Amino acid sequence: MAKTRKSPAKSAPQSSNPKKSDPRKDSGAVKESTKRTGNPFALKIPKNNPFSPDELRDILKTMMVSRRLDQKMLTLLKQGKSFFHIGGAGHEA
């Protein structure tokens, strides 16, 4: 039997730039919002907002429908019922 030569284990290259922390986690806005309402997803709408509450709901509904259609088209593509898919998820706003 021939002996096989084992090479020494290689360690993963070390990056000179450590990962930066997420600026949203460091901001006091999230902590402040959580303190006031107890809900980490609560958003404070500025007073000088040019949109009415109904317009904001319509915008949100449009973004959610867009995301759902994107998911459905991807599902149809995977099932072979569609020919191509151009994803738009994440580009709503």
Secondary structure, DSSP 4 states (H G I P E B T S, - for coil): -PPPPPPPPPPPPPPSSPPPPPHHHH-HHHHHHHHHHS-TT--PPPTT-SS-HHHHHHHHHHHHHHHHHHHHHHHHHHTTS-S-----TT---
